[in-house]
Amino acid sequence: MSEIQFKNGNGRFSEAVIHSGIIYTSGIVGDTPGADASLQTKEILAHFDRILAENHSDRKHILDLTVIIPDIRKNVNVVGDIINAWVNQDALPARFTYQGLLVSPLWNVEISMRAAQKS
């Protein structure tokens, strides 16, 4: 059985868990509470770039993204356009986007990711 690695735990959850060459992230929110969905999405994707680099992966190895947006009618296109510009166009991940309440009304988007490590 493969070892399970728990990365950047904070006492409640791990930022990422790696098992059998797959990186699973927790839901990530932006660094700027109250900022618009555009800035928060860019901040989240910067976290993903760091997580991928730290764990021997890259955007080409992203398997899927799960996107939660509290006000989907207002922000789905903004968030979607930023993600579309960020992902590798030759390796488009699966994506699931839905409307849901987040822990704080100061967050306009939360995203989790699964990615494969490079061989």
C-alpha positions as CSV (number, residue, x, y, z in Angstrom):
1,M,0.0,0.0,0.0
2,S,1.3,3.5,-0.9
3,E,2.3,5.9,1.8
4,I,-0.1,8.8,2.5
5,Q,1.5,12.2,2.9
6,F,-0.2,15.0,4.7
7,K,1.0,18.5,3.7
8,N,0.7,21.8,5.5
9,G,-1.7,20.8,8.2
10,N,-3.2,23.5,10.4
11,G,-4.7,21.4,13.2
12,R,-8.0,21.1,11.4
13,F,-7.1,19.8,7.9
14,S,-4.2,19.4,5.5
15,E,-3.8,21.8,2.6
16,A,-2.9,18.8,0.5
17,V,-2.9,15.0,0.8
18,I,-0.9,12.8,-1.6
19,H,-1.7,9.1,-2.1
20,S,-0.6,6.8,-5.0
21,G,0.7,9.8,-7.0
22,I,-2.5,11.9,-6.7
23,I,-2.5,15.3,-5.0
24,Y,-5.8,16.1,-3.3
25,T,-6.2,19.7,-2.0
26,S,-8.7,21.0,0.5
27,G,-11.0,23.8,-0.6
28,I,-8.8,26.9,-1.0
29,V,-10.0,30.4,-0.6
30,G,-8.2,33.6,-1.5
31,D,-5.9,35.6,0.7
32,T,-8.0,38.8,0.6
33,P,-11.4,38.5,2.5
34,G,-14.0,40.8,0.9
35,A,-12.2,41.1,-2.4
36,D,-14.1,40.5,-5.6
37,A,-14.3,37.0,-7.1
38,S,-11.7,37.9,-9.7
39,L,-8.9,38.7,-7.2
40,Q,-9.8,35.8,-5.0
41,T,-9.7,33.3,-7.9
42,K,-6.3,34.6,-9.0
43,E,-5.0,34.2,-5.4
44,I,-6.4,30.6,-5.2
45,L,-4.7,29.7,-8.5
46,A,-1.4,31.1,-7.2
47,H,-1.8,28.7,-4.3
48,F,-2.4,25.8,-6.7
49,D,0.8,26.7,-8.7
50,R,2.8,26.6,-5.4
51,I,1.2,23.3,-4.3
52,L,1.8,21.7,-7.7
53,A,5.5,22.9,-7.8
54,E,6.1,21.7,-4.2
55,N,4.7,18.2,-5.1
56,H,6.3,17.4,-8.4
57,S,3.4,18.4,-10.7
58,D,2.2,21.2,-12.9
59,R,-0.9,22.5,-14.7
60,K,-0.7,19.8,-17.4
61,H,-1.3,17.2,-14.7
62,I,-4.4,18.7,-13.1
63,L,-7.2,16.0,-13.2
64,D,-10.1,18.1,-11.9
65,L,-11.3,21.3,-10.2
66,T,-14.3,21.7,-8.0
67,V,-15.5,25.3,-7.9
68,I,-18.0,26.7,-5.3
69,I,-19.4,30.1,-5.9
70,P,-22.0,31.6,-3.5
71,D,-23.5,33.9,-6.2
72,I,-23.2,31.9,-9.3
73,R,-25.2,34.2,-11.5
74,K,-22.9,37.1,-10.6
75,N,-19.5,35.4,-10.7
76,V,-19.6,32.2,-12.8
77,N,-18.3,33.9,-16.0
78,V,-15.6,35.9,-14.1
79,V,-14.3,32.9,-12.3
80,G,-14.6,30.6,-15.3
81,D,-12.7,33.0,-17.6
82,I,-9.8,33.3,-15.1
83,I,-9.6,29.5,-14.7
84,N,-9.8,29.0,-18.5
85,A,-6.9,31.4,-19.0
86,W,-4.8,29.6,-16.3
87,V,-5.3,25.9,-17.2
88,N,-3.1,24.2,-19.7
89,Q,-5.2,24.3,-23.0
90,D,-3.7,21.0,-24.1
91,A,-4.7,19.2,-20.9
92,L,-8.1,20.6,-19.8
93,P,-9.1,19.1,-16.5
94,A,-12.6,18.0,-15.6
95,R,-14.5,20.7,-13.8
96,F,-17.5,20.9,-11.5
97,T,-19.0,24.3,-10.6
98,Y,-21.9,24.8,-8.3
99,Q,-23.5,27.4,-6.1
100,G,-23.1,27.0,-2.4
101,L,-22.7,29.0,0.8
102,L,-19.1,29.3,2.1
103,V,-18.0,29.6,5.7
104,S,-17.9,33.4,5.5
105,P,-19.8,35.9,3.3
106,L,-16.3,37.5,2.7
107,W,-15.4,34.7,0.3
108,N,-16.7,34.8,-3.3
109,V,-15.1,31.5,-4.5
110,E,-13.6,28.3,-3.1
111,I,-11.8,25.8,-5.3
112,S,-10.3,22.3,-4.7
113,M,-8.1,20.4,-7.0
114,R,-6.8,16.9,-7.8
115,A,-3.7,16.5,-9.8
116,A,-1.3,13.7,-10.7
117,Q,2.3,13.9,-9.8
118,K,4.8,13.7,-12.7
119,S,6.4,10.4,-13.3
